[in-house]
Amino acid sequence: MSKLYTINVFTYATDGGDGGGNIQIYNTIEEIKAEIYDDFGEEEDELEEAEEKFQSALSGANHYEDGEIGQAEIQIEIGEDGKAKLASSLYFHYGQ
């Protein structure tokens, strides 16, 4: 009998400015913040700007400039032969 596993993930979508974009997948929202927003610098105004952009990405207020953070679910099925495969298609919302 196959086993079904669900992984709840966070997505970070960014606009490439040319009609395209990227979606990265993370285990936690803290991973997104550490990788994307904690690298702005150490000055007070840089930290404030990073926090503003992070909050904007969380709310989707300005996804073209600041990116957009969302949630998704990945379902993995492990067959009797031990091979893993997607149990359902992946869907990640991006943009408007």
KERO-508873 format. One record per residue: residue number from 1; y, z, x of N, C-alpha, C, O, CB in turn. Coordinates in Angstrom, 1 decimal, padded with zeros to 4 digits, always signed. Glycine has a CB too. Layout:
NUM  Y  Z  X  Y  Z  X  Y  Z  X  Y  Z  X  Y  Z  X
...
# end
This chain:
1  -001.2  +000.0  +000.8  +000.0  +000.0  +000.0  +001.2  +000.0  +000.9  +001.3  +000.7  +001.9  +000.0  +001.2  -001.0
2  +002.2  -000.8  +000.5  +003.5  -000.9  +001.2  +004.3  +000.4  +001.0  +004.2  +001.1  +000.0  +004.3  -002.1  +000.8
3  +005.2  +000.7  +001.9  +006.2  +001.8  +001.8  +007.6  +001.2  +001.8  +007.9  +000.3  +002.5  +006.0  +002.8  +002.9
4  +008.4  +001.7  +000.9  +009.8  +001.3  +000.7  +010.7  +002.4  +001.2  +010.6  +003.5  +000.9  +010.1  +000.9  -000.7
5  +011.6  +002.0  +002.1  +012.6  +002.9  +002.6  +014.0  +002.4  +002.3  +014.3  +001.2  +002.4  +012.5  +003.1  +004.2
6  +014.9  +003.3  +002.0  +016.3  +002.9  +001.7  +017.2  +003.5  +002.7  +017.1  +004.7  +003.0  +016.7  +003.3  +000.3
7  +018.1  +002.7  +003.3  +019.1  +003.2  +004.3  +020.5  +003.1  +003.7  +020.9  +001.9  +003.4  +018.9  +002.5  +005.7
8  +021.2  +004.1  +003.5  +022.5  +004.1  +003.0  +023.4  +003.9  +004.2  +023.4  +004.7  +005.2  +022.9  +005.3  +002.2
9  +024.3  +002.9  +004.2  +025.1  +002.6  +005.4  +026.6  +002.4  +004.9  +026.9  +002.3  +003.7  +024.6  +001.3  +006.1
10  +027.4  +002.3  +005.9  +028.8  +002.0  +005.7  +029.2  +000.7  +006.4  +028.6  +000.4  +007.4  +029.8  +003.2  +006.3
11  +030.0  -000.1  +005.7  +030.4  -001.4  +006.3  +031.9  -001.3  +006.7  +032.7  -000.6  +006.1  +030.1  -002.5  +005.2
12  +032.2  -002.1  +007.7  +033.6  -002.3  +008.1  +033.8  -003.8  +008.2  +033.3  -004.4  +009.1  +033.8  -001.5  +009.5
13  +034.7  -004.3  +007.3  +035.0  -005.7  +007.3  +036.4  -005.9  +007.8  +037.3  -005.2  +007.5  +034.9  -006.2  +005.8
14  +036.5  -007.0  +008.6  +037.8  -007.3  +009.2  +038.0  -008.8  +009.0  +037.1  -009.6  +009.0  +037.9  -007.0  +010.7
15  +039.3  -009.2  +008.8  +039.7  -010.6  +008.6  +040.0  -011.2  +010.0  +040.7  -010.6  +010.8  +040.9  -010.7  +007.7
16  +039.4  -012.4  +010.2  +039.6  -013.0  +011.5  +040.9  -013.8  +011.5  +041.3  -014.3  +012.6  +038.5  -014.0  +011.7
17  +041.6  -013.9  +010.4  +042.9  -014.6  +010.4  +042.8  -016.1  +010.3  +043.8  -016.8  +010.1  +043.7  -014.2  +011.6
18  +041.6  -016.6  +010.3  +041.4  -018.1  +010.2  +040.5  -018.5  +009.0  +039.9  -019.5  +009.0  +040.8  -018.6  +011.5
19  +040.4  -017.6  +008.0  +039.6  -017.8  +006.9  +038.2  -017.2  +007.0  +037.4  -017.2  +006.1  +039.4  -019.3  +006.7
20  +037.9  -016.7  +008.2  +036.6  -016.1  +008.5  +036.8  -014.6  +008.7  +038.0  -014.1  +008.6  +035.9  -016.7  +009.7
21  +035.8  -013.9  +009.0  +035.9  -012.5  +009.2  +034.6  -011.9  +009.7  +033.6  -012.7  +010.0  +036.3  -011.7  +008.0
22  +034.5  -010.6  +009.9  +033.3  -010.0  +010.4  +033.0  -008.8  +009.5  +033.9  -008.1  +009.0  +033.5  -009.5  +011.9
23  +031.7  -008.5  +009.4  +031.3  -007.2  +008.8  +030.3  -006.5  +009.8  +029.3  -007.1  +010.2  +030.6  -007.5  +007.4
24  +030.7  -005.3  +010.1  +029.8  -004.5  +011.0  +029.2  -003.4  +010.1  +029.8  -002.9  +009.1  +030.6  -003.9  +012.2
25  +028.0  -002.9  +010.5  +027.3  -001.9  +009.7  +027.1  -000.7  +010.6  +026.8  -000.8  +011.8  +025.9  -002.5  +009.3
26  +027.4  +000.5  +010.0  +027.3  +001.8  +010.7  +026.5  +002.7  +009.8  +026.4  +002.6  +008.6  +028.7  +002.3  +010.9
27  +025.9  +003.7  +010.5  +025.2  +004.8  +009.8  +026.1  +005.7  +009.1  +025.8  +006.2  +008.0  +024.4  +005.5  +010.8
28  +027.3  +006.1  +009.7  +028.2  +007.0  +009.1  +029.6  +006.6  +009.2  +029.9  +005.7  +010.0  +028.0  +008.4  +009.8
29  +030.4  +007.1  +008.4  +031.9  +006.8  +008.4  +032.5  +007.3  +009.7  +033.5  +006.8  +010.2  +032.6  +007.4  +007.2
30  +031.9  +008.4  +010.2  +032.4  +009.0  +011.4  +032.3  +008.0  +012.6  +033.1  +008.0  +013.5  +031.7  +010.3  +011.7
31  +031.2  +007.2  +012.6  +030.9  +006.2  +013.6  +032.0  +005.2  +013.6  +032.5  +004.7  +014.6  +029.5  +005.6  +013.5
32  +032.4  +004.8  +012.4  +033.5  +003.8  +012.3  +034.8  +004.3  +012.8  +035.4  +003.6  +013.6  +033.7  +003.4  +010.8
33  +035.1  +005.5  +012.4  +036.4  +006.1  +012.9  +036.4  +006.2  +014.4  +037.4  +005.9  +015.1  +036.6  +007.5  +012.2
34  +035.3  +006.7  +015.0  +035.2  +006.9  +016.4  +035.3  +005.6  +017.2  +036.0  +005.5  +018.2  +033.9  +007.6  +016.8
35  +034.6  +004.5  +016.7  +034.6  +003.3  +017.4  +035.9  +002.4  +017.2  +036.4  +001.8  +018.1  +033.4  +002.4  +017.0
36  +036.4  +002.4  +016.0  +037.5  +001.5  +015.6  +038.9  +002.2  +015.8  +039.8  +001.6  +016.3  +037.4  +001.0  +014.2
37  +039.0  +003.4  +015.3  +040.3  +004.0  +015.1  +040.6  +005.1  +016.2  +041.8  +005.4  +016.4  +040.4  +004.6  +013.8
38  +039.7  +005.7  +016.8  +040.0  +006.7  +017.8  +040.3  +006.1  +019.2  +040.5  +006.9  +020.1  +038.8  +007.6  +017.9
39  +040.4  +004.8  +019.2  +040.7  +004.2  +020.5  +042.1  +003.7  +020.6  +042.5  +002.9  +021.5  +039.7  +003.0  +020.7
40  +043.0  +004.2  +019.7  +044.4  +003.7  +019.7  +045.2  +004.3  +020.8  +046.2  +003.6  +021.3  +045.0  +004.1  +018.4
41  +044.9  +005.4  +021.3  +045.7  +006.1  +022.4  +045.8  +007.6  +022.1  +045.1  +008.1  +021.2  +047.1  +005.5  +022.5
42  +046.6  +008.2  +022.9  +046.6  +009.7  +022.8  +048.0  +010.2  +022.4  +048.2  +011.4  +022.2  +046.2  +010.3  +024.1
43  +049.0  +009.3  +022.3  +050.3  +009.7  +022.0  +050.4  +010.0  +020.5  +049.6  +009.5  +019.7  +051.4  +008.6  +022.3
44  +051.3  +010.9  +020.1  +051.4  +011.4  +018.7  +051.5  +010.2  +017.7  +050.9  +010.1  +016.7  +052.6  +012.3  +018.5
45  +052.5  +009.2  +018.1  +052.7  +008.1  +017.2  +051.5  +007.2  +017.1  +051.2  +006.6  +016.1  +053.9  +007.3  +017.6
46  +050.7  +007.1  +018.2  +049.5  +006.2  +018.2  +048.4  +006.9  +017.3  +047.7  +006.2  +016.6  +049.0  +006.0  +019.6
47  +048.3  +008.2  +017.4  +047.3  +008.9  +016.6  +047.7  +008.8  +015.1  +046.8  +008.6  +014.3  +047.2  +010.3  +017.0
48  +049.0  +008.9  +014.8  +049.4  +008.8  +013.4  +049.1  +007.4  +012.9  +048.7  +007.2  +011.7  +050.9  +009.1  +013.3
49  +049.4  +006.3  +013.7  +049.2  +005.0  +013.3  +047.7  +004.7  +013.1  +047.3  +004.1  +012.1  +049.7  +004.0  +014.3
50  +046.8  +005.3  +013.9  +045.4  +005.1  +013.8  +044.9  +005.8  +012.5  +044.1  +005.2  +011.8  +044.7  +005.7  +015.0
51  +045.4  +007.0  +012.2  +045.0  +007.6  +010.9  +045.5  +006.9  +009.7  +044.8  +006.8  +008.7  +045.6  +009.1  +010.9
52  +046.7  +006.3  +009.8  +047.2  +005.5  +008.6  +046.3  +004.3  +008.4  +046.0  +003.9  +007.3  +048.7  +005.1  +008.9
53  +046.0  +003.6  +009.5  +045.1  +002.4  +009.4  +043.7  +002.8  +008.9  +043.1  +002.1  +008.1  +045.0  +001.7  +010.7
54  +043.2  +003.9  +009.3  +041.9  +004.4  +008.8  +041.9  +004.6  +007.3  +041.1  +004.2  +006.6  +041.4  +005.6  +009.6
55  +043.0  +005.4  +006.9  +043.1  +005.7  +005.5  +043.3  +004.4  +004.6  +042.8  +004.3  +003.5  +044.3  +006.6  +005.2
56  +044.0  +003.4  +005.2  +044.2  +002.1  +004.5  +042.9  +001.4  +004.4  +042.6  +000.8  +003.3  +045.2  +001.3  +005.3
57  +042.1  +001.4  +005.4  +040.8  +000.8  +005.4  +039.8  +001.5  +004.4  +039.1  +000.8  +003.7  +040.1  +000.8  +006.8
58  +039.9  +002.8  +004.3  +039.1  +003.5  +003.3  +039.5  +003.1  +001.8  +038.7  +003.0  +001.0  +039.3  +005.0  +003.5
59  +040.8  +003.0  +001.6  +041.3  +002.7  +000.3  +041.3  +001.2  -000.1  +041.4  +000.8  -001.2  +042.6  +003.3  +000.1
60  +041.2  +000.3  +001.0  +041.3  -001.1  +000.8  +042.7  -001.6  +000.5  +042.9  -002.7  +000.0  +040.4  -001.5  -000.4
61  +043.7  -000.7  +000.9  +045.1  -001.0  +000.6  +045.6  -002.3  +001.2  +046.3  -003.0  +000.6  +046.0  +000.2  +001.0
62  +045.2  -002.5  +002.5  +045.7  -003.7  +003.2  +044.5  -004.2  +004.1  +044.6  -004.1  +005.3  +046.9  -003.3  +004.1
63  +043.5  -004.7  +003.4  +042.3  -005.1  +004.2  +042.5  -006.2  +005.1  +041.8  -006.4  +006.1  +041.2  -005.5  +003.2
64  +043.5  -007.1  +004.9  +043.8  -008.1  +005.9  +044.3  -007.6  +007.2  +043.9  -008.1  +008.3  +044.8  -009.1  +005.3
65  +045.1  -006.6  +007.2  +045.6  -006.0  +008.4  +044.8  -004.9  +009.0  +044.6  -004.8  +010.2  +047.0  -005.5  +008.2
66  +044.2  -004.0  +008.1  +043.6  -002.8  +008.6  +042.1  -002.8  +008.5  +041.4  -001.8  +008.9  +044.1  -001.6  +007.9
67  +041.5  -003.8  +007.9  +040.0  -003.8  +007.6  +039.7  -003.1  +006.3  +040.6  -002.6  +005.7  +039.3  -003.2  +008.8
68  +038.5  -003.1  +006.0  +038.1  -002.4  +004.7  +036.7  -001.8  +004.9  +035.8  -002.4  +005.5  +038.0  -003.4  +003.5
69  +036.6  -000.5  +004.6  +035.4  +000.3  +004.7  +034.7  +000.4  +003.3  +035.4  +000.7  +002.3  +035.7  +001.7  +005.3
70  +033.4  +000.1  +003.3  +032.7  +000.1  +002.1  +031.3  +000.8  +002.3  +031.0  +001.3  +003.4  +032.5  -001.3  +001.5
71  +030.5  +000.8  +001.3  +029.2  +001.3  +001.4  +028.2  +000.3  +000.9  +028.5  -000.6  +000.1  +029.1  +002.6  +000.5
72  +027.0  +000.3  +001.5  +025.9  -000.6  +001.1  +024.6  +000.1  +001.3  +024.5  +001.2  +001.8  +026.0  -001.9  +002.0
73  +023.6  -000.6  +000.8  +022.2  +000.0  +000.9  +021.3  -001.1  +001.5  +021.3  -002.3  +001.0  +021.7  +000.4  -000.6
74  +020.5  -000.7  +002.4  +019.5  -001.6  +003.0  +018.1  -001.1  +002.6  +017.8  +000.1  +002.8  +019.7  -001.7  +004.6
75  +017.3  -002.0  +002.1  +016.0  -001.6  +001.7  +015.0  -002.3  +002.6  +015.0  -003.5  +002.7  +015.7  -001.9  +000.2
76  +014.1  -001.5  +003.2  +013.1  -002.0  +004.2  +011.7  -001.7  +003.6  +011.5  -000.6  +003.0  +013.3  -001.3  +005.6
77  +010.9  -002.7  +003.7  +009.5  -002.5  +003.2  +008.6  -002.6  +004.4  +008.7  -003.5  +005.2  +009.1  -003.5  +002.1
78  +007.7  -001.6  +004.6  +006.7  -001.6  +005.6  +005.4  -001.9  +005.0  +004.9  -001.1  +004.2  +006.7  -000.3  +006.4
79  +004.8  -003.1  +005.4  +003.5  -003.5  +004.8  +002.4  -002.7  +005.4  +002.5  -002.0  +006.3  +003.3  -005.0  +005.0
80  +001.2  -003.0  +004.8  +000.0  -002.3  +005.3  -000.4  -002.7  +006.7  -001.0  -002.0  +007.4  -001.2  -002.7  +004.4
81  +000.1  -003.9  +007.1  -000.1  -004.3  +008.5  +000.9  -003.7  +009.5  +000.8  -004.0  +010.7  +000.0  -005.9  +008.6
82  +001.8  -002.9  +009.0  +002.8  -002.2  +009.9  +004.1  -003.0  +010.1  +005.0  -002.5  +010.8  +002.2  -001.9  +011.2
83  +004.1  -004.2  +009.6  +005.3  -005.1  +009.8  +006.4  -004.7  +008.8  +006.1  -004.4  +007.6  +005.0  -006.6  +009.7
84  +007.6  -004.6  +009.3  +008.8  -004.3  +008.5  +009.5  -005.6  +008.0  +009.6  -006.6  +008.8  +009.7  -003.4  +009.2
85  +010.0  -005.6  +006.8  +010.8  -006.7  +006.3  +011.8  -006.2  +005.3  +011.7  -005.1  +004.8  +009.9  -007.8  +005.7
86  +012.9  -007.0  +005.0  +013.8  -006.6  +004.0  +013.1  -006.6  +002.7  +012.4  -007.5  +002.4  +015.0  -007.5  +004.0
87  +013.3  -005.5  +001.9  +012.7  -005.5  +000.6  +013.6  -006.1  -000.5  +013.1  -006.5  -001.5  +012.5  -004.0  +000.2
88  +014.9  -006.3  -000.1  +015.8  -007.0  -001.0  +016.9  -007.7  -000.2  +017.1  -007.3  +001.0  +016.4  -006.1  -002.1
89  +017.6  -008.6  -000.7  +018.6  -009.3  +000.0  +019.7  -008.3  +000.3  +019.9  -007.3  -000.4  +019.2  -010.5  -000.7
90  +020.5  -008.6  +001.4  +021.6  -007.7  +001.7  +022.9  -008.3  +001.1  +023.1  -009.5  +001.1  +021.8  -007.7  +003.3
91  +023.7  -007.4  +000.5  +024.9  -007.8  -000.1  +026.0  -006.9  +000.4  +025.9  -005.7  +000.2  +024.9  -007.8  -001.6
92  +027.1  -007.5  +001.0  +028.2  -006.7  +001.4  +029.5  -007.3  +000.8  +029.7  -008.5  +001.1  +028.3  -006.6  +003.0
93  +030.2  -006.6  +000.1  +031.5  -007.1  -000.4  +032.5  -007.3  +000.7  +032.6  -006.5  +001.6  +032.1  -006.1  -001.5
94  +033.2  -008.4  +000.6  +034.2  -008.7  +001.6  +035.4  -009.4  +001.0  +035.3  -010.4  +000.3  +033.7  -009.6  +002.7
95  +036.6  -008.8  +001.1  +037.8  -009.4  +000.6  +038.1  -009.1  -000.8  +037.7  -008.1  -001.3  +037.7  -010.9  +000.8
96  +038.9  -010.0  -001.4  +039.3  -009.7  -002.8  +038.3  -009.8  -003.8  +038.5  -009.7  -005.0  +040.4  -010.6  -003.1
# end
